[in-house]
């Protein structure tokens, strides 16, 4: 695991918003947004997603519900 699994409520909101933007963005913008997730949030999609089908805010919510990700 490269990133962290515990986030503040504010960080979680930013992650969810950014994940939503990634899904709708062109490839170059996706790259920039993923860099933001990794750099400022220490959130690596690859820590949690094994497929290339895309990681969504709903996927993030599922990880919170099952306790894989903790929100402070």
Jmol script that loads the backbone (N, CA, C; Angstrom):
load data "model"
ATOM      1  N   UNK A   1       0.845  -1.175   0.000  1.00  0.00           N
ATOM      2  CA  UNK A   1       0.000   0.000   0.000  1.00  0.00           C
ATOM      3  C   UNK A   1       0.891   1.239   0.000  1.00  0.00           C
ATOM      4  N   UNK A   2       0.613   2.136  -0.918  1.00  0.00           N
ATOM      5  CA  UNK A   2       1.415   3.349  -1.055  1.00  0.00           C
ATOM      6  C   UNK A   2       0.846   4.517  -0.258  1.00  0.00           C
ATOM      7  N   UNK A   3      -0.472   4.570  -0.163  1.00  0.00           N
ATOM      8  CA  UNK A   3      -1.125   5.707   0.474  1.00  0.00           C
ATOM      9  C   UNK A   3      -1.628   5.381   1.859  1.00  0.00           C
ATOM     10  N   UNK A   4      -2.480   6.262   2.350  1.00  0.00           N
ATOM     11  CA  UNK A   4      -3.030   6.060   3.685  1.00  0.00           C
ATOM     12  C   UNK A   4      -4.475   5.564   3.600  1.00  0.00           C
ATOM     13  N   UNK A   5      -4.988   5.088   4.729  1.00  0.00           N
ATOM     14  CA  UNK A   5      -6.350   4.550   4.763  1.00  0.00           C
ATOM     15  C   UNK A   5      -7.243   5.308   5.738  1.00  0.00           C
ATOM     16  N   UNK A   6      -6.706   6.328   6.386  1.00  0.00           N
ATOM     17  CA  UNK A   6      -7.471   7.148   7.317  1.00  0.00           C
ATOM     18  C   UNK A   6      -7.478   8.580   6.811  1.00  0.00           C
ATOM     19  N   UNK A   7      -8.686   9.145   6.724  1.00  0.00           N
ATOM     20  CA  UNK A   7      -8.851  10.490   6.187  1.00  0.00           C
ATOM     21  C   UNK A   7      -9.801  11.283   7.065  1.00  0.00           C
ATOM     22  N   UNK A   8      -9.643  12.602   7.050  1.00  0.00           N
ATOM     23  CA  UNK A   8     -10.613  13.463   7.721  1.00  0.00           C
ATOM     24  C   UNK A   8     -11.868  13.524   6.855  1.00  0.00           C
ATOM     25  N   UNK A   9     -12.942  13.994   7.419  1.00  0.00           N
ATOM     26  CA  UNK A   9     -14.182  14.143   6.662  1.00  0.00           C
ATOM     27  C   UNK A   9     -13.953  15.072   5.471  1.00  0.00           C
ATOM     28  N   UNK A  10     -13.212  16.142   5.686  1.00  0.00           N
ATOM     29  CA  UNK A  10     -12.927  17.099   4.606  1.00  0.00           C
ATOM     30  C   UNK A  10     -12.125  16.432   3.481  1.00  0.00           C
ATOM     31  N   UNK A  11     -11.106  15.671   3.847  1.00  0.00           N
ATOM     32  CA  UNK A  11     -10.314  14.957   2.842  1.00  0.00           C
ATOM     33  C   UNK A  11     -11.179  13.975   2.062  1.00  0.00           C
ATOM     34  N   UNK A  12     -12.063  13.278   2.763  1.00  0.00           N
ATOM     35  CA  UNK A  12     -12.948  12.315   2.103  1.00  0.00           C
ATOM     36  C   UNK A  12     -13.856  13.010   1.087  1.00  0.00           C
ATOM     37  N   UNK A  13     -14.358  14.177   1.440  1.00  0.00           N
ATOM     38  CA  UNK A  13     -15.203  14.933   0.516  1.00  0.00           C
ATOM     39  C   UNK A  13     -14.416  15.345  -0.728  1.00  0.00           C
ATOM     40  N   UNK A  14     -13.194  15.801  -0.527  1.00  0.00           N
ATOM     41  CA  UNK A  14     -12.350  16.199  -1.665  1.00  0.00           C
ATOM     42  C   UNK A  14     -12.043  14.983  -2.541  1.00  0.00           C
ATOM     43  N   UNK A  15     -11.733  13.851  -1.921  1.00  0.00           N
ATOM     44  CA  UNK A  15     -11.457  12.632  -2.682  1.00  0.00           C
ATOM     45  C   UNK A  15     -12.671  12.246  -3.512  1.00  0.00           C
ATOM     46  N   UNK A  16     -13.846  12.259  -2.924  1.00  0.00           N
ATOM     47  CA  UNK A  16     -15.057  11.892  -3.662  1.00  0.00           C
ATOM     48  C   UNK A  16     -15.326  12.856  -4.813  1.00  0.00           C
ATOM     49  N   UNK A  17     -15.172  14.142  -4.578  1.00  0.00           N
ATOM     50  CA  UNK A  17     -15.375  15.122  -5.647  1.00  0.00           C
ATOM     51  C   UNK A  17     -14.371  14.918  -6.773  1.00  0.00           C
ATOM     52  N   UNK A  18     -13.124  14.667  -6.403  1.00  0.00           N
ATOM     53  CA  UNK A  18     -12.079  14.473  -7.410  1.00  0.00           C
ATOM     54  C   UNK A  18     -12.311  13.189  -8.193  1.00  0.00           C
ATOM     55  N   UNK A  19     -12.725  12.117  -7.506  1.00  0.00           N
ATOM     56  CA  UNK A  19     -13.036  10.867  -8.212  1.00  0.00           C
ATOM     57  C   UNK A  19     -14.157  11.080  -9.222  1.00  0.00           C
ATOM     58  N   UNK A  20     -15.148  11.864  -8.850  1.00  0.00           N
ATOM     59  CA  UNK A  20     -16.246  12.171  -9.777  1.00  0.00           C
ATOM     60  C   UNK A  20     -15.726  12.941 -10.990  1.00  0.00           C
ATOM     61  N   UNK A  21     -14.831  13.886 -10.764  1.00  0.00           N
ATOM     62  CA  UNK A  21     -14.253  14.662 -11.863  1.00  0.00           C
ATOM     63  C   UNK A  21     -13.404  13.781 -12.778  1.00  0.00           C
ATOM     64  N   UNK A  22     -12.661  12.851 -12.192  1.00  0.00           N
ATOM     65  CA  UNK A  22     -11.817  11.949 -12.981  1.00  0.00           C
ATOM     66  C   UNK A  22     -12.670  11.157 -13.963  1.00  0.00           C
ATOM     67  N   UNK A  23     -13.824  10.689 -13.518  1.00  0.00           N
ATOM     68  CA  UNK A  23     -14.694   9.875 -14.360  1.00  0.00           C
ATOM     69  C   UNK A  23     -15.192  10.634 -15.580  1.00  0.00           C
ATOM     70  N   UNK A  24     -15.311  11.957 -15.474  1.00  0.00           N
ATOM     71  CA  UNK A  24     -15.871  12.758 -16.568  1.00  0.00           C
ATOM     72  C   UNK A  24     -14.812  13.482 -17.391  1.00  0.00           C
ATOM     73  N   UNK A  25     -13.550  13.366 -17.007  1.00  0.00           N
ATOM     74  CA  UNK A  25     -12.490  14.162 -17.634  1.00  0.00           C
ATOM     75  C   UNK A  25     -11.819  13.439 -18.798  1.00  0.00           C
ATOM     76  N   UNK A  26     -11.153  14.234 -19.637  1.00  0.00           N
ATOM     77  CA  UNK A  26     -10.339  13.650 -20.696  1.00  0.00           C
ATOM     78  C   UNK A  26      -9.063  13.082 -20.076  1.00  0.00           C
ATOM     79  N   UNK A  27      -8.321  12.338 -20.861  1.00  0.00           N
ATOM     80  CA  UNK A  27      -7.158  11.604 -20.356  1.00  0.00           C
ATOM     81  C   UNK A  27      -6.118  12.502 -19.684  1.00  0.00           C
ATOM     82  N   UNK A  28      -5.809  13.624 -20.287  1.00  0.00           N
ATOM     83  CA  UNK A  28      -4.806  14.532 -19.718  1.00  0.00           C
ATOM     84  C   UNK A  28      -5.273  15.099 -18.374  1.00  0.00           C
ATOM     85  N   UNK A  29      -6.532  15.449 -18.290  1.00  0.00           N
ATOM     86  CA  UNK A  29      -7.086  15.981 -17.044  1.00  0.00           C
ATOM     87  C   UNK A  29      -7.150  14.892 -15.982  1.00  0.00           C
ATOM     88  N   UNK A  30      -7.481  13.669 -16.378  1.00  0.00           N
ATOM     89  CA  UNK A  30      -7.495  12.546 -15.441  1.00  0.00           C
ATOM     90  C   UNK A  30      -6.131  12.373 -14.782  1.00  0.00           C
ATOM     91  N   UNK A  31      -5.096  12.479 -15.574  1.00  0.00           N
ATOM     92  CA  UNK A  31      -3.742  12.330 -15.067  1.00  0.00           C
ATOM     93  C   UNK A  31      -3.440  13.400 -14.015  1.00  0.00           C
ATOM     94  N   UNK A  32      -3.822  14.626 -14.300  1.00  0.00           N
ATOM     95  CA  UNK A  32      -3.605  15.728 -13.363  1.00  0.00           C
ATOM     96  C   UNK A  32      -4.393  15.515 -12.072  1.00  0.00           C
ATOM     97  N   UNK A  33      -5.646  15.066 -12.199  1.00  0.00           N
ATOM     98  CA  UNK A  33      -6.487  14.842 -11.023  1.00  0.00           C
ATOM     99  C   UNK A  33      -5.968  13.692 -10.165  1.00  0.00           C
ATOM    100  N   UNK A  34      -5.494  12.633 -10.796  1.00  0.00           N
ATOM    101  CA  UNK A  34      -4.912  11.518 -10.036  1.00  0.00           C
ATOM    102  C   UNK A  34      -3.663  11.974  -9.289  1.00  0.00           C
ATOM    103  N   UNK A  35      -2.908  12.875  -9.909  1.00  0.00           N
ATOM    104  CA  UNK A  35      -1.726  13.436  -9.245  1.00  0.00           C
ATOM    105  C   UNK A  35      -2.139  14.204  -7.982  1.00  0.00           C
ATOM    106  N   UNK A  36      -3.235  14.932  -8.052  1.00  0.00           N
ATOM    107  CA  UNK A  36      -3.752  15.654  -6.893  1.00  0.00           C
ATOM    108  C   UNK A  36      -4.126  14.665  -5.790  1.00  0.00           C
ATOM    109  N   UNK A  37      -4.824  13.589  -6.163  1.00  0.00           N
ATOM    110  CA  UNK A  37      -5.209  12.584  -5.171  1.00  0.00           C
ATOM    111  C   UNK A  37      -3.990  11.985  -4.481  1.00  0.00           C
ATOM    112  N   UNK A  38      -2.990  11.684  -5.264  1.00  0.00           N
ATOM    113  CA  UNK A  38      -1.788  11.056  -4.713  1.00  0.00           C
ATOM    114  C   UNK A  38      -0.980  12.029  -3.863  1.00  0.00           C
ATOM    115  N   UNK A  39      -0.806  13.244  -4.387  1.00  0.00           N
ATOM    116  CA  UNK A  39       0.061  14.213  -3.722  1.00  0.00           C
ATOM    117  C   UNK A  39      -0.529  14.816  -2.466  1.00  0.00           C
ATOM    118  N   UNK A  40      -1.657  15.455  -2.581  1.00  0.00           N
ATOM    119  CA  UNK A  40      -2.196  16.185  -1.435  1.00  0.00           C
ATOM    120  C   UNK A  40      -3.046  15.319  -0.510  1.00  0.00           C
ATOM    121  N   UNK A  41      -3.609  14.228  -1.015  1.00  0.00           N
ATOM    122  CA  UNK A  41      -4.475  13.387  -0.191  1.00  0.00           C
ATOM    123  C   UNK A  41      -3.828  12.058   0.209  1.00  0.00           C
ATOM    124  N   UNK A  42      -2.714  11.719  -0.418  1.00  0.00           N
ATOM    125  CA  UNK A  42      -2.072  10.407  -0.224  1.00  0.00           C
ATOM    126  C   UNK A  42      -3.066   9.269  -0.473  1.00  0.00           C
ATOM    127  N   UNK A  43      -3.909   9.465  -1.487  1.00  0.00           N
ATOM    128  CA  UNK A  43      -4.895   8.457  -1.871  1.00  0.00           C
ATOM    129  C   UNK A  43      -4.503   7.887  -3.228  1.00  0.00           C
ATOM    130  N   UNK A  44      -4.240   6.597  -3.247  1.00  0.00           N
ATOM    131  CA  UNK A  44      -3.849   5.902  -4.471  1.00  0.00           C
ATOM    132  C   UNK A  44      -4.965   4.945  -4.867  1.00  0.00           C
ATOM    133  N   UNK A  45      -5.602   5.204  -5.983  1.00  0.00           N
ATOM    134  CA  UNK A  45      -6.672   4.330  -6.468  1.00  0.00           C
ATOM    135  C   UNK A  45      -6.175   2.897  -6.568  1.00  0.00           C
ATOM    136  N   UNK A  46      -4.940   2.729  -6.992  1.00  0.00           N
ATOM    137  CA  UNK A  46      -4.384   1.382  -7.173  1.00  0.00           C
ATOM    138  C   UNK A  46      -4.292   0.593  -5.867  1.00  0.00           C
ATOM    139  N   UNK A  47      -4.337   1.266  -4.726  1.00  0.00           N
ATOM    140  CA  UNK A  47      -4.352   0.558  -3.445  1.00  0.00           C
ATOM    141  C   UNK A  47      -5.663  -0.195  -3.235  1.00  0.00           C
ATOM    142  N   UNK A  48      -6.713   0.225  -3.930  1.00  0.00           N
ATOM    143  CA  UNK A  48      -8.041  -0.312  -3.679  1.00  0.00           C
ATOM    144  C   UNK A  48      -8.721  -0.936  -4.889  1.00  0.00           C
ATOM    145  N   UNK A  49      -8.317  -0.569  -6.089  1.00  0.00           N
ATOM    146  CA  UNK A  49      -8.968  -1.062  -7.305  1.00  0.00           C
ATOM    147  C   UNK A  49      -8.028  -2.000  -8.055  1.00  0.00           C
ATOM    148  N   UNK A  50      -8.562  -3.142  -8.442  1.00  0.00           N
ATOM    149  CA  UNK A  50      -7.728  -4.084  -9.189  1.00  0.00           C
ATOM    150  C   UNK A  50      -8.105  -4.147 -10.671  1.00  0.00           C
ATOM    151  N   UNK A  51      -9.226  -3.548 -11.027  1.00  0.00           N
ATOM    152  CA  UNK A  51      -9.645  -3.577 -12.428  1.00  0.00           C
ATOM    153  C   UNK A  51      -9.433  -2.210 -13.074  1.00  0.00           C
ATOM    154  N   UNK A  52      -9.530  -2.182 -14.371  1.00  0.00           N
ATOM    155  CA  UNK A  52      -9.401  -0.935 -15.120  1.00  0.00           C
ATOM    156  C   UNK A  52     -10.748  -0.311 -15.444  1.00  0.00           C
ATOM    157  N   UNK A  53     -11.802  -0.773 -14.787  1.00  0.00           N
ATOM    158  CA  UNK A  53     -13.140  -0.286 -15.101  1.00  0.00           C
ATOM    159  C   UNK A  53     -13.439   1.080 -14.512  1.00  0.00           C
ATOM    160  N   UNK A  54     -12.562   1.594 -13.671  1.00  0.00           N
ATOM    161  CA  UNK A  54     -12.761   2.917 -13.098  1.00  0.00           C
ATOM    162  C   UNK A  54     -13.181   2.842 -11.644  1.00  0.00           C
ATOM    163  N   UNK A  55     -12.645   3.720 -10.852  1.00  0.00           N
ATOM    164  CA  UNK A  55     -12.926   3.790  -9.421  1.00  0.00           C
ATOM    165  C   UNK A  55     -13.819   4.994  -9.190  1.00  0.00           C
ATOM    166  N   UNK A  56     -14.969   4.794  -8.587  1.00  0.00           N
ATOM    167  CA  UNK A  56     -15.972   5.845  -8.446  1.00  0.00           C
ATOM    168  C   UNK A  56     -16.132   6.282  -6.989  1.00  0.00           C
ATOM    169  N   UNK A  57     -16.833   7.393  -6.767  1.00  0.00           N
ATOM    170  CA  UNK A  57     -17.149   7.784  -5.386  1.00  0.00           C
ATOM    171  C   UNK A  57     -17.937   6.692  -4.655  1.00  0.00           C
ATOM    172  N   UNK A  58     -18.768   5.961  -5.377  1.00  0.00           N
ATOM    173  CA  UNK A  58     -19.528   4.865  -4.752  1.00  0.00           C
ATOM    174  C   UNK A  58     -18.586   3.760  -4.276  1.00  0.00           C
ATOM    175  N   UNK A  59     -17.536   3.490  -5.036  1.00  0.00           N
ATOM    176  CA  UNK A  59     -16.534   2.515  -4.612  1.00  0.00           C
ATOM    177  C   UNK A  59     -15.846   2.983  -3.327  1.00  0.00           C
ATOM    178  N   UNK A  60     -15.547   4.262  -3.253  1.00  0.00           N
ATOM    179  CA  UNK A  60     -14.945   4.840  -2.050  1.00  0.00           C
ATOM    180  C   UNK A  60     -15.887   4.653  -0.864  1.00  0.00           C
ATOM    181  N   UNK A  61     -17.183   4.938  -1.066  1.00  0.00           N
ATOM    182  CA  UNK A  61     -18.176   4.771  -0.001  1.00  0.00           C
ATOM    183  C   UNK A  61     -18.241   3.326   0.487  1.00  0.00           C
ATOM    184  N   UNK A  62     -18.167   2.380  -0.430  1.00  0.00           N
ATOM    185  CA  UNK A  62     -18.191   0.958  -0.051  1.00  0.00           C
ATOM    186  C   UNK A  62     -17.002   0.609   0.835  1.00  0.00           C
ATOM    187  N   UNK A  63     -15.838   1.158   0.519  1.00  0.00           N
ATOM    188  CA  UNK A  63     -14.648   0.901   1.328  1.00  0.00           C
ATOM    189  C   UNK A  63     -14.780   1.499   2.726  1.00  0.00           C
ATOM    190  N   UNK A  64     -15.458   2.634   2.828  1.00  0.00           N
ATOM    191  CA  UNK A  64     -15.713   3.248   4.137  1.00  0.00           C
ATOM    192  C   UNK A  64     -16.682   2.360   4.910  1.00  0.00           C
ATOM    193  N   UNK A  65     -17.752   1.923   4.269  1.00  0.00           N
ATOM    194  CA  UNK A  65     -18.762   1.097   4.937  1.00  0.00           C
ATOM    195  C   UNK A  65     -18.190  -0.201   5.462  1.00  0.00           C
ATOM    196  N   UNK A  66     -17.298  -0.830   4.698  1.00  0.00           N
ATOM    197  CA  UNK A  66     -16.752  -2.126   5.124  1.00  0.00           C
ATOM    198  C   UNK A  66     -15.559  -1.956   6.060  1.00  0.00           C
ATOM    199  N   UNK A  67     -15.121  -0.713   6.309  1.00  0.00           N
ATOM    200  CA  UNK A  67     -14.056  -0.452   7.271  1.00  0.00           C
ATOM    201  C   UNK A  67     -12.650  -0.474   6.703  1.00  0.00           C
ATOM    202  N   UNK A  68     -12.523  -0.635   5.408  1.00  0.00           N
ATOM    203  CA  UNK A  68     -11.198  -0.618   4.788  1.00  0.00           C
ATOM    204  C   UNK A  68     -10.589   0.781   4.858  1.00  0.00           C
ATOM    205  N   UNK A  69     -11.447   1.796   4.688  1.00  0.00           N
ATOM    206  CA  UNK A  69     -11.043   3.201   4.820  1.00  0.00           C
ATOM    207  C   UNK A  69     -11.755   3.779   6.043  1.00  0.00           C
ATOM    208  N   UNK A  70     -11.024   4.531   6.847  1.00  0.00           N
ATOM    209  CA  UNK A  70     -11.586   5.134   8.044  1.00  0.00           C
ATOM    210  C   UNK A  70     -11.694   6.636   7.856  1.00  0.00           C
ATOM    211  N   UNK A  71     -12.843   7.185   8.257  1.00  0.00           N
ATOM    212  CA  UNK A  71     -13.073   8.632   8.228  1.00  0.00           C
ATOM    213  C   UNK A  71     -13.107   9.126   9.663  1.00  0.00           C
ATOM    214  N   UNK A  72     -12.257  10.105   9.965  1.00  0.00           N
ATOM    215  CA  UNK A  72     -12.195  10.659  11.337  1.00  0.00           C
ATOM    216  C   UNK A  72     -13.218  11.747  11.529  1.00  0.00           C
TER     217      UNK A  72
END
end "model"
wireframe off; spacefill off
backbone 0.3
color backbone group
